[in-house]
Amino acid sequence: MKMVIRVIVADDSSYQRTMISKMISEHEKIEVIDTARNGEEAVEKVLKFQPDVLLLDLIMPKLGGLEALKRIRLKYPVPTIVFSVLDPKTLDSSVKALLLGAFDYIIKPGGIWKVELPKFKKQLISKIILAYKSKKIKQFNKKSEKKIIPDIKTQKRINTFKSEKIKYEIKENFPKPTFKNNKGLNLDIIVIGTSVGGPKTLRSILKKIPKKFTCPILIVQHLNSNFMEMFANNLNEICKLNVKVAENDEIIHSGNIYLAPGGKHMEIIRRNNKPLIRVFTGDPINFCKPSVDPLFISAARIFKNQVLGIILTGIGFDGTEGLKAIRLAGGITIAESQETCVVFGMPKVAIEKGAAEIIVPNYQIIDYMVKFSNRFKYRISDRSYLGEGDINERGNETN
């Protein structure tokens, strides 16, 4: 039986509703089952027809797209792709939609639609198919999940890893890390990489971080550069730590969460025995800019075994080589399990390649972060601070 993705298009512009509907209906696997002219209609029709994917404009009359999304997610959490435009007045709504749990966003053509349509069409169809697949992934069998997630009793996992011969492969001509002496760096650090589904997941994790958290956190989130300031501002409103977009050559301090600027890579360098952030352009790595790998590999190079590396939900394989580097350097590595991933892509590859030591749902990750931050008086080579009889047992019960 041929797969058909049932889509509802919600947009207040009659021209754009017609154009988008016709455009995506040309794909053999997509069917537009209805359209909506405003937020109220969007809520009504989603609940009535229960589509596989919703395309939602955020600026609509009667009921705005953001409020419509909130109501829809309470009653029928359909994968939603929000339409955004590069207008400072609307960017905040786009970011809030992602934080609320919209699957993804797409920027409407800013010029003449007919000129920019082919690229827009290709991107939109790709996102619709991926959103549909994400819905199906959530229906996975619990038994198959247990096969993916290994026993994470600490000592057993470490011994198994030490006996493995993992070849470190470098892609995209990124330099292999040289694990220099980290003596003098009186600081532990946490690095996080994520893509689709990341904004909401990061929000749920970061808002739980206590005020006296000792580790700086550096994050690569695949997101359009125009959204990054708004994204940082929104996170800053709910976090007890300071959240900011990273700047080139700034010193890394405790009590700060640094976001990679959109469209630029971020890595850690060492100067005068101080850890600094380097922001640079360069070519895409793993088809991404920013890429997770430069951050993770540089963290392994500079901090060695004083790193906690985390891979969250996302498309593709970005971050796997970097997470492997952190593990080889003696750091702790975590991948989000399939149970909570919006897209089980980046974590899945990291797990399959042996880069992740610990695999848990996203709501347990904060426990590991807090324990890692509080373990300053211990050496990271002693994994006992993770608490085998505490977090690990709860993790196994969940899985």
C-alpha positions as CSV (number, residue, x, y, z in Angstrom):
1,M,0.0,0.0,0.0
2,K,1.4,3.4,-1.1
3,M,2.3,5.8,1.7
4,V,0.3,9.0,1.6
5,I,1.1,11.9,3.9
6,R,-2.1,13.9,4.7
7,V,-1.3,17.6,5.2
8,I,-3.3,20.7,6.2
9,V,-2.0,24.1,5.1
10,A,-2.9,27.0,7.3
11,D,-2.2,30.5,5.9
12,D,-4.2,33.7,5.8
13,S,-3.0,34.5,2.3
14,S,-5.3,32.9,-0.3
15,Y,-2.5,33.1,-2.9
16,Q,0.0,31.4,-0.7
17,R,-2.4,28.7,0.4
18,T,-3.2,27.8,-3.2
19,M,0.5,28.0,-4.3
20,I,1.8,25.9,-1.4
21,S,-1.0,23.3,-1.7
22,K,-0.5,22.9,-5.4
23,M,3.3,22.8,-5.1
24,I,3.4,20.0,-2.4
25,S,0.5,18.0,-3.9
26,E,2.7,17.4,-7.0
27,H,4.7,15.0,-4.9
28,E,3.2,11.5,-5.2
29,K,3.4,10.8,-1.5
30,I,1.7,14.1,-0.3
31,E,-2.0,14.9,-0.2
32,V,-3.4,18.3,1.0
33,I,-6.6,17.2,2.7
34,D,-7.7,20.8,3.6
35,T,-6.6,24.4,4.2
36,A,-7.3,27.0,6.9
37,R,-7.5,30.8,6.6
38,N,-6.8,31.6,10.3
39,G,-5.8,30.1,13.6
40,E,-9.3,29.2,14.6
41,E,-9.9,27.2,11.5
42,A,-6.5,25.5,11.8
43,V,-7.4,24.2,15.3
44,E,-10.8,23.1,14.2
45,K,-9.7,21.3,11.1
46,V,-6.7,19.6,12.7
47,L,-8.9,18.2,15.4
48,K,-11.5,17.1,12.8
49,F,-9.3,15.5,10.2
50,Q,-6.2,14.6,12.3
51,P,-3.6,15.1,9.6
52,D,-0.1,13.6,9.5
53,V,1.6,17.0,9.2
54,L,0.4,20.6,9.7
55,L,1.9,23.6,7.8
56,L,1.2,26.7,10.0
57,D,1.7,30.4,9.3
58,L,2.4,32.2,12.5
59,I,0.8,35.6,11.5
60,M,-2.9,35.0,11.0
61,P,-6.1,36.8,12.0
62,K,-8.7,35.8,14.7
63,L,-6.2,33.5,16.4
64,G,-2.4,33.7,15.8
65,G,-0.4,30.7,14.8
66,L,1.4,30.6,18.1
67,E,-1.7,30.3,20.1
68,A,-3.2,27.9,17.6
69,L,-0.1,25.7,18.0
70,K,-0.5,25.7,21.8
71,R,-4.1,24.6,21.6
72,I,-3.4,21.9,18.9
73,R,-0.5,20.4,20.9
74,L,-2.8,20.0,23.9
75,K,-5.3,17.9,22.0
76,Y,-3.6,16.4,18.9
77,P,0.2,17.0,18.8
78,V,0.6,16.7,15.1
79,P,4.1,17.3,13.7
80,T,4.0,21.0,12.7
81,I,6.2,23.0,10.4
82,V,5.9,26.7,10.9
83,F,6.2,29.3,8.2
84,S,8.6,32.2,9.1
85,V,9.7,35.3,7.4
86,L,13.0,37.2,8.0
87,D,11.3,40.1,9.9
88,P,12.5,41.1,13.4
89,K,8.8,41.5,14.3
90,T,8.0,37.9,13.7
91,L,11.3,36.1,14.5
92,D,10.5,35.9,18.2
93,S,7.2,34.0,17.4
94,S,9.1,31.6,15.2
95,V,11.6,30.8,18.1
96,K,8.7,30.4,20.6
97,A,7.0,28.0,18.2
98,L,10.2,25.8,18.2
99,L,10.4,26.0,22.0
100,L,6.8,25.0,22.2
101,G,7.6,21.9,20.2
102,A,7.0,22.7,16.5
103,F,8.8,20.0,14.5
104,D,10.7,22.5,12.3
105,Y,10.4,25.8,10.5
106,I,10.8,27.0,6.9
107,I,11.5,30.6,5.8
108,K,9.1,31.9,3.1
109,P,10.7,33.3,0.0
110,G,11.4,36.9,0.5
111,G,11.5,38.0,-3.1
112,I,9.6,37.0,-6.2
113,W,8.0,33.7,-5.3
114,K,8.3,32.2,-8.8
115,V,12.1,32.8,-8.8
116,E,12.7,31.2,-5.4
117,L,10.0,28.5,-5.6
118,P,12.1,25.5,-6.7
119,K,14.4,25.7,-3.8
120,F,11.6,26.4,-1.4
121,K,9.6,23.5,-2.8
122,K,12.4,21.0,-2.4
123,Q,13.1,22.1,1.2
124,L,9.4,22.0,2.2
125,I,8.7,18.6,0.7
126,S,11.8,17.2,2.4
127,K,10.7,18.6,5.8
128,I,7.2,17.2,5.4
129,I,8.5,13.7,4.7
130,L,10.8,13.9,7.7
131,A,8.1,15.2,10.0
132,Y,5.8,12.3,8.9
133,K,8.6,9.8,9.6
134,S,9.2,11.4,13.1
135,K,5.6,10.7,13.9
136,K,6.0,7.0,12.9
137,I,9.2,6.7,14.9
138,K,7.3,7.6,18.1
139,Q,5.3,4.4,17.6
140,F,8.4,2.1,18.0
141,N,8.2,-1.2,19.8
142,K,9.6,-1.0,23.4
143,K,11.4,-4.3,22.9
144,S,13.4,-3.0,20.0
145,E,14.3,0.0,22.1
146,K,15.9,-2.3,24.8
147,K,18.1,-3.8,22.1
148,I,19.5,-0.3,21.3
149,I,20.1,0.8,24.8
150,P,22.9,-1.2,26.5
151,D,23.4,-1.9,30.1
152,I,25.0,1.2,31.5
153,K,26.4,-0.1,34.7
154,T,29.4,2.1,34.8
155,Q,32.4,-0.2,35.4
156,K,31.1,-2.8,32.9
157,R,30.7,-0.1,30.2
158,I,34.2,1.3,30.7
159,N,35.9,-2.0,30.6
160,T,34.0,-2.9,27.4
161,F,35.0,0.3,25.8
162,K,38.7,0.0,26.8
163,S,38.9,-3.4,25.1
164,E,37.4,-2.0,21.8
165,K,39.7,-0.8,19.1
166,I,37.9,2.2,17.6
167,K,39.5,3.8,14.7
168,Y,39.2,7.5,14.8
169,E,38.1,8.7,11.3
170,I,38.2,12.4,10.3
171,K,35.7,13.6,7.8
172,E,35.5,16.9,5.9
173,N,39.3,17.4,6.4
174,F,38.8,18.5,10.0
175,P,42.1,18.1,12.0
176,K,42.5,15.1,14.2
177,P,42.6,16.1,17.9
178,T,45.9,16.0,19.7
179,F,45.1,15.5,23.4
180,K,47.5,18.0,25.0
181,N,48.1,18.3,28.7
182,N,45.1,20.0,30.3
183,K,47.1,20.8,33.4
184,G,46.1,24.2,34.8
185,L,42.6,24.3,33.5
186,N,40.8,24.3,36.8
187,L,37.4,23.9,35.1
188,D,35.1,21.1,33.9
189,I,33.0,21.8,30.8
190,I,29.8,20.5,29.2
191,V,29.2,20.5,25.4
192,I,25.9,19.8,23.7
193,G,25.0,19.2,20.1
194,T,21.5,19.0,18.6
195,S,19.4,19.8,15.5
196,V,15.7,19.2,14.7
197,G,13.7,19.1,17.9
198,G,16.6,20.7,19.8
199,P,15.0,24.0,20.9
200,K,12.2,22.4,22.9
201,T,14.5,19.7,24.3
202,L,17.2,22.3,25.3
203,R,14.5,24.4,27.0
204,S,13.3,21.4,29.1
205,I,16.8,20.6,30.2
206,L,18.3,24.0,30.7
207,K,15.5,25.5,32.7
208,K,16.2,22.8,35.4
209,I,19.8,23.8,35.9
210,P,20.4,25.1,39.5
211,K,21.8,28.6,40.1
212,K,25.0,27.4,41.6
213,F,25.8,25.1,38.6
214,T,29.6,25.2,38.3
215,C,30.2,24.1,34.7
216,P,30.1,26.3,31.6
217,I,27.9,24.9,28.9
218,L,28.6,25.3,25.1
219,I,25.9,24.4,22.7
220,V,25.7,23.9,18.9
221,Q,22.0,24.1,17.8
222,H,21.4,23.9,14.0
223,L,19.4,27.0,13.5
224,N,19.2,29.9,11.1
225,S,21.5,32.7,12.1
226,N,18.6,35.2,12.2
227,F,17.0,33.3,15.0
228,M,20.0,32.9,17.4
229,E,19.7,36.1,19.4
230,M,16.0,35.6,19.9
231,F,16.7,31.9,20.9
232,A,19.3,33.0,23.4
233,N,16.9,35.7,24.8
234,N,14.1,33.2,25.2
235,L,16.3,30.7,27.0
236,N,17.7,33.4,29.2
237,E,14.2,34.2,30.4
238,I,13.7,30.7,31.8
239,C,17.3,29.8,32.9
240,K,19.0,30.5,36.2
241,L,22.3,30.8,34.3
242,N,23.2,33.5,31.8
243,V,22.5,32.4,28.2
244,K,24.3,34.2,25.3
245,V,25.4,33.9,21.7
246,A,29.1,33.2,21.8
247,E,31.6,35.9,20.6
248,N,35.0,35.3,19.2
249,D,37.9,35.4,21.7
250,E,35.7,35.6,24.8
251,I,36.9,33.8,27.8
252,I,34.8,30.8,29.0
253,H,33.4,31.4,32.5
254,S,31.4,29.3,34.9
255,G,27.7,30.3,35.1
256,N,27.4,30.9,31.4
257,I,25.6,29.0,28.6
258,Y,27.2,29.8,25.2
259,L,25.3,29.2,21.9
260,A,27.1,28.9,18.6
261,P,26.2,31.8,16.3
262,G,24.1,30.6,13.3
263,G,26.2,30.3,10.1
264,K,29.5,30.0,12.0
265,H,31.4,27.2,13.6
266,M,32.5,27.4,17.3
267,E,35.4,25.8,19.0
268,I,37.5,26.1,22.1
269,I,41.1,27.3,22.1
270,R,43.6,27.8,24.9
271,R,45.6,31.1,25.3
272,N,47.7,32.1,28.3
273,N,46.4,29.1,30.1
274,K,42.8,30.3,29.7
275,P,40.0,28.6,27.7
276,L,38.6,30.9,25.0
277,I,35.9,30.6,22.3
278,R,36.9,30.8,18.7
279,V,34.1,31.6,16.2
280,F,34.9,31.2,12.6
281,T,33.2,30.8,9.2
282,G,34.8,28.1,7.1
283,D,33.1,25.5,4.9
284,P,30.2,23.4,6.2
285,I,31.2,20.2,8.1
286,N,28.9,17.2,7.9
287,F,26.8,19.5,5.7
288,C,26.3,21.8,8.7
289,K,27.4,25.3,9.8
290,P,27.6,25.5,12.7
291,S,28.8,21.9,13.1
292,V,28.9,20.0,16.3
293,D,32.2,18.3,15.6
294,P,34.5,21.3,15.8
295,L,33.2,22.1,19.3
296,F,33.4,18.5,20.5
297,I,36.8,17.8,19.1
298,S,38.3,21.0,20.4
299,A,36.7,20.3,23.9
300,A,38.4,16.8,23.9
301,R,41.7,18.4,22.7
302,I,41.8,21.1,25.4
303,F,39.9,19.6,28.4
304,K,40.6,15.9,27.8
305,N,38.9,14.0,30.6
306,Q,37.2,17.1,32.0
307,V,34.4,17.1,29.4
308,L,30.8,15.9,29.4
309,G,29.6,15.6,25.8
310,I,25.9,15.2,25.0
311,I,24.1,14.5,21.7
312,L,20.4,15.3,21.5
313,T,17.7,14.8,18.9
314,G,18.6,15.7,15.3
315,I,19.0,14.7,11.6
316,G,22.1,13.2,10.2
317,F,25.4,12.2,11.8
318,D,26.9,15.5,12.9
319,G,28.7,15.2,16.3
320,T,29.5,11.5,16.2
321,E,33.2,11.9,15.5
322,G,33.4,14.7,18.1
323,L,31.6,12.6,20.7
324,K,34.0,9.7,20.0
325,A,36.9,12.1,20.5
326,I,35.6,13.1,23.9
327,R,35.2,9.4,24.9
328,L,38.7,8.5,23.7
329,A,40.1,11.4,25.7
330,G,38.5,10.0,28.9
331,G,35.4,12.2,29.1
332,I,31.8,11.2,29.7
333,T,29.5,10.9,26.7
334,I,25.7,10.8,26.6
335,A,23.2,10.2,23.7
336,E,19.5,10.8,24.0
337,S,17.6,7.6,23.6
338,Q,15.0,7.0,20.9
339,E,12.2,7.2,23.6
340,T,12.3,11.0,23.6
341,C,14.0,12.0,20.3
342,V,12.0,14.1,17.9
343,V,14.3,12.7,15.2
344,F,16.5,9.7,16.2
345,G,19.3,10.5,13.8
346,M,22.4,12.1,15.4
347,P,22.0,10.1,18.6
348,K,21.4,6.8,16.7
349,V,24.6,7.2,14.7
350,A,26.6,8.1,17.8
351,I,25.3,5.0,19.6
352,E,26.0,2.7,16.6
353,K,29.6,4.0,16.3
354,G,30.3,3.4,20.0
355,A,30.7,7.1,20.8
356,A,28.1,7.2,23.5
357,E,28.8,5.6,26.9
358,I,25.4,6.4,28.4
359,I,22.1,6.4,26.5
360,V,19.1,7.8,28.4
361,P,15.8,9.7,27.7
362,N,16.2,13.5,27.7
363,Y,14.4,14.0,31.1
364,Q,17.2,12.1,32.8
365,I,20.1,14.0,31.2
366,I,19.9,16.9,33.7
367,D,20.6,14.4,36.5
368,Y,23.9,13.5,34.9
369,M,24.8,17.2,34.2
370,V,24.2,18.1,37.8
371,K,26.2,15.2,39.2
372,F,29.0,16.0,36.7
373,S,29.0,19.7,37.8
374,N,29.1,18.7,41.5
375,R,31.9,16.2,41.1
376,F,34.7,18.8,41.0
377,K,36.5,17.3,44.0
378,Y,36.6,13.9,42.3
379,R,38.7,12.9,39.3
380,I,36.7,12.0,36.2
381,S,38.5,8.7,35.9
382,D,36.5,7.6,38.9
383,R,33.0,7.1,37.5
384,S,31.5,6.4,40.9
385,Y,30.1,9.9,41.1
386,L,27.6,9.0,38.5
387,G,25.8,6.9,41.1
388,E,25.2,3.4,39.9
389,G,22.6,2.7,42.5
390,D,20.8,6.0,41.7
391,I,20.6,7.3,38.2
392,N,21.7,4.2,36.4
393,E,19.1,2.0,38.0
394,R,16.4,4.5,37.2
395,G,17.6,4.7,33.6
396,N,17.5,0.9,33.2
397,E,14.0,0.7,34.8
398,T,12.8,3.4,32.3
399,N,14.2,1.5,29.3
